[in-house]
Amino acid sequence: MSPLVGIIANPVSARDIRRVVTHAGSLQIADRAGIVLRALAALAAGGVGRVVMMPETGGIRGHVVRGIERSRACGEARFPELVFLDMPVTSTVEDTSRAARAMAAAGVAAIIVLGGDGTHRAVVGACGRVPIAGISTGTNNAFPEPREPTVTALATALAVCGAVPASIAFALNKTLEVAVEGEAPQIALVDVAVVTDRTVGARALWRADSFRELFVTFADPEVIGMSAIAGLIEPVARDEPGGMMVQLGPAHAAPTVLRAPIGPGLVEAVGIEDWRRMPAGVPFSPSLPAGAIALDGERELAFDARRAVAVTLQDRAFRTVDVAAVMRFASTRGLMRTGARHFAAT
C-alpha cells in the first residue's frame, strides 16, 4: 500500500506584529493553495498515492479541491487521493497542533508543513517521531530552508516510498527545551530569547533593545531572526553538536555592537556582552531576574525571581526529510531516469 503523507497549511500562520513593523511578504490564500497543489503533484510523481490534509476555513481547501477537479476534468491523473481530517477548526495555532497529533495517530510517514518557525515548532511539538518537511511561508523562516515546494515534496515522496535509504533520507535535528517552574516544558526549534518586556500580548519580537539573553540550536548568518545574531558572531551548523548562548545588552552600553537582520527588512543594532558554546544536555539558567521568554521569535512565557528557569539543548530530538541529500542520491542513482542511454559530453 502507498504510504500516507500529511500536509499542514494553516492560513492563520504568519499573522503577527512583524508584518506591520517590517517589510515581510504576505502570501495570499490562492498562493498557499498553489503551493499545496504543486506539492500534491510532486508527491504523486514520486509514488505517493494517499494524502491527508488539515482542514481550515480560510479558503485553501476550496482552491485545492477546485484545482484537482479541473485537472481530473481534463483527463489528467496528476494528483494523489486527498482526504481532509475530521476535526474542529478554531482558526488558531491549536489547529496546527491538533492536526499534527491526528496525522501521527493515523500513521502518516511524513508531514509537509507550510509556515515559518512558529508553525514548524507547533508541528514538531505534537507529531512525535514523524519526520517533517518544511516549506518556507512564514514571517521568520530560519528553520524551513528556502526551496521550491515541488522539490521538497518530491524528496519527501522518494524518502517515504523507500527509494532512498532512511539513513540518507532523514536528518536528526536539535531542540531547546525550556522549563519554567510551574509550567509545562516547551520547545523551540531555532532560538530561545530572554527579554525584559514581560508582556506576552504582542508576542512577536521586534525591539532589539529588550533582548538580554539568547540560546540557539544553530547559528546561521544567512537567515533572519535571532539565529542571525548568533550566526554573525560564530556560525554553528544545523548538524553540528550543541548550540550557542549569547549575552545581550543595550547597544549604547555594550562592549560590542552588532548590526543584525532580526526581521524582514529590519536590520537593528544589538549590544553583545559575551557568548559561548552550549553543549547538549547542560541546563542554562538566565541571569535576568524577571522578564519573558520567546520561543522561535514569539513571547510565550513570563517569569520572575520566584520561579526557576532552565534552558537545555537536546541533540537528535526530531527528524526532517533531508531534501538535499535525497535529491543528490536520486541524481547519482538515476532514480528519476528511464532507459539506459547515456549522453556523453562532446
Secondary structure as GFF3:
##gff-version 3
##sequence-region A 1 346
A	DSSP	beta_strand	4	9	.	.	.	ID=ss1
A	DSSP	alpha_helix	18	21	.	.	.	ID=ss2
A	DSSP	alpha_helix	29	45	.	.	.	ID=ss3
A	DSSP	beta_strand	50	53	.	.	.	ID=ss4
A	DSSP	alpha_helix	60	73	.	.	.	ID=ss5
A	DSSP	beta_strand	81	84	.	.	.	ID=ss6
A	DSSP	alpha_helix	93	106	.	.	.	ID=ss7
A	DSSP	beta_strand	110	115	.	.	.	ID=ss8
A	DSSP	alpha_helix	117	127	.	.	.	ID=ss9
A	DSSP	beta_strand	132	136	.	.	.	ID=ss10
A	DSSP	alpha_helix	149	160	.	.	.	ID=ss11
A	DSSP	alpha_helix	166	169	.	.	.	ID=ss12
A	DSSP	beta_strand	170	180	.	.	.	ID=ss13
A	DSSP	beta_strand	186	188	.	.	.	ID=ss14
A	DSSP	beta_strand	191	195	.	.	.	ID=ss15
A	DSSP	three_ten_helix	208	210	.	.	.	ID=ss16
A	DSSP	beta_strand	211	216	.	.	.	ID=ss17
A	DSSP	alpha_helix	226	231	.	.	.	ID=ss18
A	DSSP	beta_strand	243	249	.	.	.	ID=ss19
A	DSSP	beta_strand	256	263	.	.	.	ID=ss20
A	DSSP	beta_strand	266	278	.	.	.	ID=ss21
A	DSSP	beta_strand	291	295	.	.	.	ID=ss22
A	DSSP	beta_strand	298	303	.	.	.	ID=ss23
A	DSSP	beta_strand	309	321	.	.	.	ID=ss24
A	DSSP	alpha_helix	323	332	.	.	.	ID=ss25
###
